[in-house]
Amino acid sequence: MNAFLGGMITMGFLVAGVFFLRFWRRTGDRLFAAFAFAFWLLALNQAMISLLAGTTVNEGWAFLPRLIAFGLLILAILVKNLDRSRK
């Protein structure tokens, strides 16, 4: 059951990344590209946790892709807001 749910979560992250990629191609806004990449990092992280037997979410290496993804999201939002305030 855990493998099935992990696969569903991975698929959800991948689908969200594809939607953001589509928005990026339509608008050219870097914020959407950053969101797509961040969601794909989260999908990779969830897939690694689901596929590696005996792995738990609480292991140290499992936090690194999530940290990078959330840092990328925060950075993209800050850059977008700073660009808007300069105009």
VMD Tcl script that builds the backbone (N, CA, C; Angstrom):
set m [mol new atoms 261]
animate dup $m
set s [atomselect $m all]
$s set {name element resname resid chain x y z} {
  {N N MET 1 A 0.824 -1.190 0.000}
  {CA C MET 1 A 0.000 0.000 0.000}
  {C C MET 1 A 0.870 1.255 0.000}
  {N N ASN 2 A 1.975 1.241 0.739}
  {CA C ASN 2 A 2.857 2.402 0.768}
  {C C ASN 2 A 3.462 2.676 -0.600}
  {N N ALA 3 A 3.824 1.612 -1.322}
  {CA C ALA 3 A 4.390 1.799 -2.656}
  {C C ALA 3 A 3.356 2.407 -3.606}
  {N N PHE 4 A 2.131 1.955 -3.519}
  {CA C PHE 4 A 1.063 2.488 -4.366}
  {C C PHE 4 A 0.840 3.970 -4.080}
  {N N LEU 5 A 0.739 4.322 -2.807}
  {CA C LEU 5 A 0.523 5.722 -2.446}
  {C C LEU 5 A 1.724 6.583 -2.825}
  {N N GLY 6 A 2.924 6.048 -2.659}
  {CA C GLY 6 A 4.117 6.784 -3.073}
  {C C GLY 6 A 4.131 7.031 -4.573}
  {N N GLY 7 A 3.678 6.048 -5.342}
  {CA C GLY 7 A 3.580 6.227 -6.788}
  {C C GLY 7 A 2.537 7.264 -7.162}
  {N N MET 8 A 1.435 7.279 -6.460}
  {CA C MET 8 A 0.398 8.277 -6.737}
  {C C MET 8 A 0.887 9.689 -6.413}
  {N N ILE 9 A 1.612 9.833 -5.327}
  {CA C ILE 9 A 2.162 11.143 -4.971}
  {C C ILE 9 A 3.180 11.580 -6.012}
  {N N THR 10 A 4.027 10.641 -6.455}
  {CA C THR 10 A 5.009 10.946 -7.496}
  {C C THR 10 A 4.305 11.408 -8.771}
  {N N MET 11 A 3.255 10.696 -9.166}
  {CA C MET 11 A 2.510 11.067 -10.358}
  {C C MET 11 A 1.881 12.450 -10.203}
  {N N GLY 12 A 1.373 12.756 -9.036}
  {CA C GLY 12 A 0.789 14.074 -8.801}
  {C C GLY 12 A 1.810 15.186 -8.957}
  {N N PHE 13 A 3.012 14.978 -8.419}
  {CA C PHE 13 A 4.080 15.971 -8.577}
  {C C PHE 13 A 4.463 16.123 -10.046}
  {N N LEU 14 A 4.546 15.016 -10.778}
  {CA C LEU 14 A 4.896 15.080 -12.203}
  {C C LEU 14 A 3.835 15.827 -12.999}
  {N N VAL 15 A 2.579 15.561 -12.726}
  {CA C VAL 15 A 1.490 16.243 -13.433}
  {C C VAL 15 A 1.504 17.738 -13.129}
  {N N ALA 16 A 1.726 18.099 -11.871}
  {CA C ALA 16 A 1.807 19.519 -11.513}
  {C C ALA 16 A 2.960 20.186 -12.251}
  {N N GLY 17 A 4.097 19.495 -12.357}
  {CA C GLY 17 A 5.227 20.041 -13.101}
  {C C GLY 17 A 4.916 20.247 -14.570}
  {N N VAL 18 A 4.177 19.311 -15.168}
  {CA C VAL 18 A 3.797 19.446 -16.577}
  {C C VAL 18 A 2.858 20.636 -16.768}
  {N N PHE 19 A 1.922 20.836 -15.855}
  {CA C PHE 19 A 1.034 21.990 -15.958}
  {C C PHE 19 A 1.816 23.292 -15.876}
  {N N PHE 20 A 2.758 23.383 -14.944}
  {CA C PHE 20 A 3.552 24.602 -14.832}
  {C C PHE 20 A 4.443 24.794 -16.055}
  {N N LEU 21 A 4.934 23.710 -16.636}
  {CA C LEU 21 A 5.724 23.814 -17.856}
  {C C LEU 21 A 4.864 24.358 -18.997}
  {N N ARG 22 A 3.634 23.902 -19.075}
  {CA C ARG 22 A 2.721 24.402 -20.097}
  {C C ARG 22 A 2.456 25.890 -19.902}
  {N N PHE 23 A 2.264 26.338 -18.664}
  {CA C PHE 23 A 2.060 27.762 -18.403}
  {C C PHE 23 A 3.305 28.555 -18.763}
  {N N TRP 24 A 4.489 28.008 -18.490}
  {CA C TRP 24 A 5.733 28.684 -18.834}
  {C C TRP 24 A 5.869 28.845 -20.346}
  {N N ARG 25 A 5.541 27.793 -21.097}
  {CA C ARG 25 A 5.638 27.875 -22.563}
  {C C ARG 25 A 4.645 28.889 -23.115}
  {N N ARG 26 A 3.506 29.033 -22.466}
  {CA C ARG 26 A 2.489 29.973 -22.930}
  {C C ARG 26 A 2.870 31.416 -22.607}
  {N N THR 27 A 3.433 31.656 -21.414}
  {CA C THR 27 A 3.697 33.026 -20.972}
  {C C THR 27 A 5.161 33.425 -21.038}
  {N N GLY 28 A 6.071 32.460 -20.948}
  {CA C GLY 28 A 7.493 32.783 -20.907}
  {C C GLY 28 A 7.963 33.279 -19.548}
  {N N ASP 29 A 7.127 33.179 -18.530}
  {CA C ASP 29 A 7.451 33.651 -17.188}
  {C C ASP 29 A 8.337 32.620 -16.482}
  {N N ARG 30 A 9.471 33.074 -15.983}
  {CA C ARG 30 A 10.421 32.171 -15.326}
  {C C ARG 30 A 9.872 31.566 -14.046}
  {N N LEU 31 A 8.908 32.220 -13.437}
  {CA C LEU 31 A 8.306 31.688 -12.217}
  {C C LEU 31 A 7.698 30.310 -12.478}
  {N N PHE 32 A 7.010 30.162 -13.601}
  {CA C PHE 32 A 6.395 28.875 -13.926}
  {C C PHE 32 A 7.438 27.803 -14.202}
  {N N ALA 33 A 8.547 28.185 -14.835}
  {CA C ALA 33 A 9.625 27.216 -15.090}
  {C C ALA 33 A 10.236 26.748 -13.773}
  {N N ALA 34 A 10.416 27.665 -12.843}
  {CA C ALA 34 A 10.964 27.303 -11.533}
  {C C ALA 34 A 10.014 26.384 -10.781}
  {N N PHE 35 A 8.719 26.658 -10.864}
  {CA C PHE 35 A 7.736 25.804 -10.208}
  {C C PHE 35 A 7.733 24.407 -10.828}
  {N N ALA 36 A 7.818 24.334 -12.155}
  {CA C ALA 36 A 7.853 23.024 -12.824}
  {C C ALA 36 A 9.067 22.229 -12.370}
  {N N PHE 37 A 10.233 22.859 -12.350}
  {CA C PHE 37 A 11.446 22.159 -11.927}
  {C C PHE 37 A 11.365 21.724 -10.473}
  {N N ALA 38 A 10.808 22.580 -9.614}
  {CA C ALA 38 A 10.680 22.239 -8.198}
  {C C ALA 38 A 9.750 21.040 -8.006}
  {N N PHE 39 A 8.649 21.002 -8.722}
  {CA C PHE 39 A 7.738 19.868 -8.598}
  {C C PHE 39 A 8.376 18.589 -9.131}
  {N N TRP 40 A 9.206 18.692 -10.168}
  {CA C TRP 40 A 9.891 17.502 -10.663}
  {C C TRP 40 A 10.937 17.021 -9.671}
  {N N LEU 41 A 11.575 17.939 -8.959}
  {CA C LEU 41 A 12.492 17.525 -7.888}
  {C C LEU 41 A 11.735 16.803 -6.775}
  {N N LEU 42 A 10.568 17.304 -6.430}
  {CA C LEU 42 A 9.756 16.636 -5.413}
  {C C LEU 42 A 9.306 15.258 -5.891}
  {N N ALA 43 A 8.995 15.130 -7.188}
  {CA C ALA 43 A 8.615 13.827 -7.744}
  {C C ALA 43 A 9.794 12.860 -7.687}
  {N N LEU 44 A 10.977 13.343 -8.032}
  {CA C LEU 44 A 12.176 12.496 -7.968}
  {C C LEU 44 A 12.436 12.046 -6.537}
  {N N ASN 45 A 12.279 12.951 -5.606}
  {CA C ASN 45 A 12.483 12.620 -4.202}
  {C C ASN 45 A 11.495 11.546 -3.749}
  {N N GLN 46 A 10.229 11.714 -4.090}
  {CA C GLN 46 A 9.219 10.737 -3.681}
  {C C GLN 46 A 9.452 9.391 -4.359}
  {N N ALA 47 A 9.873 9.413 -5.622}
  {CA C ALA 47 A 10.148 8.160 -6.330}
  {C C ALA 47 A 11.322 7.427 -5.702}
  {N N MET 48 A 12.364 8.161 -5.316}
  {CA C MET 48 A 13.519 7.523 -4.675}
  {C C MET 48 A 13.110 6.891 -3.356}
  {N N ILE 49 A 12.298 7.581 -2.582}
  {CA C ILE 49 A 11.852 7.045 -1.299}
  {C C ILE 49 A 10.982 5.811 -1.515}
  {N N SER 50 A 10.113 5.858 -2.521}
  {CA C SER 50 A 9.196 4.738 -2.766}
  {C C SER 50 A 9.910 3.515 -3.324}
  {N N LEU 51 A 10.900 3.721 -4.177}
  {CA C LEU 51 A 11.553 2.600 -4.857}
  {C C LEU 51 A 12.639 1.923 -4.030}
  {N N LEU 52 A 13.285 2.675 -3.169}
  {CA C LEU 52 A 14.358 2.095 -2.363}
  {C C LEU 52 A 13.744 1.398 -1.155}
  {N N ALA 53 A 13.910 0.110 -1.102}
  {CA C ALA 53 A 13.308 -0.687 -0.022}
  {C C ALA 53 A 13.950 -0.333 1.314}
  {N N GLY 54 A 13.129 -0.253 2.325}
  {CA C GLY 54 A 13.619 0.009 3.670}
  {C C GLY 54 A 13.950 1.466 3.924}
  {N N THR 55 A 13.589 2.348 3.019}
  {CA C THR 55 A 13.879 3.764 3.177}
  {C C THR 55 A 12.689 4.456 3.818}
  {N N THR 56 A 12.987 5.349 4.735}
  {CA C THR 56 A 11.923 6.145 5.350}
  {C C THR 56 A 12.107 7.600 4.969}
  {N N VAL 57 A 11.067 8.359 5.176}
  {CA C VAL 57 A 11.097 9.780 4.842}
  {C C VAL 57 A 12.047 10.529 5.773}
  {N N ASN 58 A 12.326 9.986 6.934}
  {CA C ASN 58 A 13.121 10.685 7.943}
  {C C ASN 58 A 14.622 10.539 7.769}
  {N N GLU 59 A 15.074 9.869 6.714}
  {CA C GLU 59 A 16.517 9.739 6.511}
  {C C GLU 59 A 17.072 11.053 5.988}
  {N N GLY 60 A 18.322 11.321 6.335}
  {CA C GLY 60 A 18.934 12.612 6.029}
  {C C GLY 60 A 18.996 12.961 4.560}
  {N N TRP 61 A 19.345 12.003 3.715}
  {CA C TRP 61 A 19.481 12.311 2.291}
  {C C TRP 61 A 18.139 12.644 1.657}
  {N N ALA 62 A 17.058 12.195 2.235}
  {CA C ALA 62 A 15.731 12.440 1.666}
  {C C ALA 62 A 15.310 13.901 1.810}
  {N N PHE 63 A 15.941 14.633 2.708}
  {CA C PHE 63 A 15.578 16.024 2.901}
  {C C PHE 63 A 16.239 16.950 1.884}
  {N N LEU 64 A 17.352 16.550 1.288}
  {CA C LEU 64 A 18.093 17.434 0.390}
  {C C LEU 64 A 17.292 17.836 -0.855}
  {N N PRO 65 A 16.685 16.908 -1.613}
  {CA C PRO 65 A 15.896 17.364 -2.771}
  {C C PRO 65 A 14.711 18.242 -2.379}
  {N N ARG 66 A 14.092 17.954 -1.240}
  {CA C ARG 66 A 12.982 18.788 -0.789}
  {C C ARG 66 A 13.470 20.182 -0.412}
  {N N LEU 67 A 14.611 20.243 0.246}
  {CA C LEU 67 A 15.182 21.532 0.625}
  {C C LEU 67 A 15.496 22.359 -0.613}
  {N N ILE 68 A 16.077 21.731 -1.623}
  {CA C ILE 68 A 16.391 22.439 -2.869}
  {C C ILE 68 A 15.107 22.901 -3.551}
  {N N ALA 69 A 14.104 22.036 -3.609}
  {CA C ALA 69 A 12.845 22.385 -4.276}
  {C C ALA 69 A 12.156 23.550 -3.585}
  {N N PHE 70 A 12.036 23.496 -2.272}
  {CA C PHE 70 A 11.366 24.581 -1.558}
  {C C PHE 70 A 12.186 25.863 -1.588}
  {N N GLY 71 A 13.514 25.736 -1.560}
  {CA C GLY 71 A 14.365 26.920 -1.714}
  {C C GLY 71 A 14.190 27.559 -3.080}
  {N N LEU 72 A 14.072 26.729 -4.111}
  {CA C LEU 72 A 13.841 27.234 -5.460}
  {C C LEU 72 A 12.489 27.947 -5.560}
  {N N LEU 73 A 11.469 27.380 -4.932}
  {CA C LEU 73 A 10.152 28.030 -4.939}
  {C C LEU 73 A 10.201 29.392 -4.254}
  {N N ILE 74 A 10.839 29.443 -3.097}
  {CA C ILE 74 A 10.940 30.706 -2.365}
  {C C ILE 74 A 11.738 31.728 -3.164}
  {N N LEU 75 A 12.851 31.302 -3.751}
  {CA C LEU 75 A 13.679 32.206 -4.541}
  {C C LEU 75 A 12.923 32.731 -5.758}
  {N N ALA 76 A 12.195 31.864 -6.437}
  {CA C ALA 76 A 11.437 32.290 -7.617}
  {C C ALA 76 A 10.364 33.306 -7.250}
  {N N ILE 77 A 9.690 33.094 -6.137}
  {CA C ILE 77 A 8.661 34.041 -5.703}
  {C C ILE 77 A 9.287 35.379 -5.319}
  {N N LEU 78 A 10.414 35.340 -4.614}
  {CA C LEU 78 A 11.087 36.587 -4.232}
  {C C LEU 78 A 11.556 37.361 -5.452}
  {N N VAL 79 A 12.145 36.664 -6.424}
  {CA C VAL 79 A 12.622 37.333 -7.638}
  {C C VAL 79 A 11.448 37.948 -8.398}
  {N N LYS 80 A 10.350 37.221 -8.489}
  {CA C LYS 80 A 9.162 37.737 -9.182}
  {C C LYS 80 A 8.641 38.991 -8.490}
  {N N ASN 81 A 8.589 38.985 -7.165}
  {CA C ASN 81 A 8.088 40.155 -6.436}
  {C C ASN 81 A 9.056 41.326 -6.510}
  {N N LEU 82 A 10.352 41.068 -6.495}
  {CA C LEU 82 A 11.323 42.151 -6.608}
  {C C LEU 82 A 11.291 42.782 -7.995}
  {N N ASP 83 A 11.109 41.967 -9.037}
  {CA C ASP 83 A 10.990 42.510 -10.387}
  {C C ASP 83 A 9.756 43.396 -10.523}
  {N N ARG 84 A 8.669 42.982 -9.893}
  {CA C ARG 84 A 7.418 43.739 -9.966}
  {C C ARG 84 A 7.551 45.067 -9.221}
  {N N SER 85 A 8.270 45.091 -8.086}
  {CA C SER 85 A 8.390 46.326 -7.302}
  {C C SER 85 A 9.341 47.314 -7.970}
  {N N ARG 86 A 10.275 46.835 -8.778}
  {CA C ARG 86 A 11.208 47.738 -9.472}
  {C C ARG 86 A 10.549 48.435 -10.641}
  {N N LYS 87 A 9.506 47.833 -11.198}
  {CA C LYS 87 A 8.833 48.449 -12.351}
  {C C LYS 87 A 7.892 49.463 -11.863}
}
mol reanalyze $m
mol bondsrecalc $m
mol representation Tube
mol addrep $m
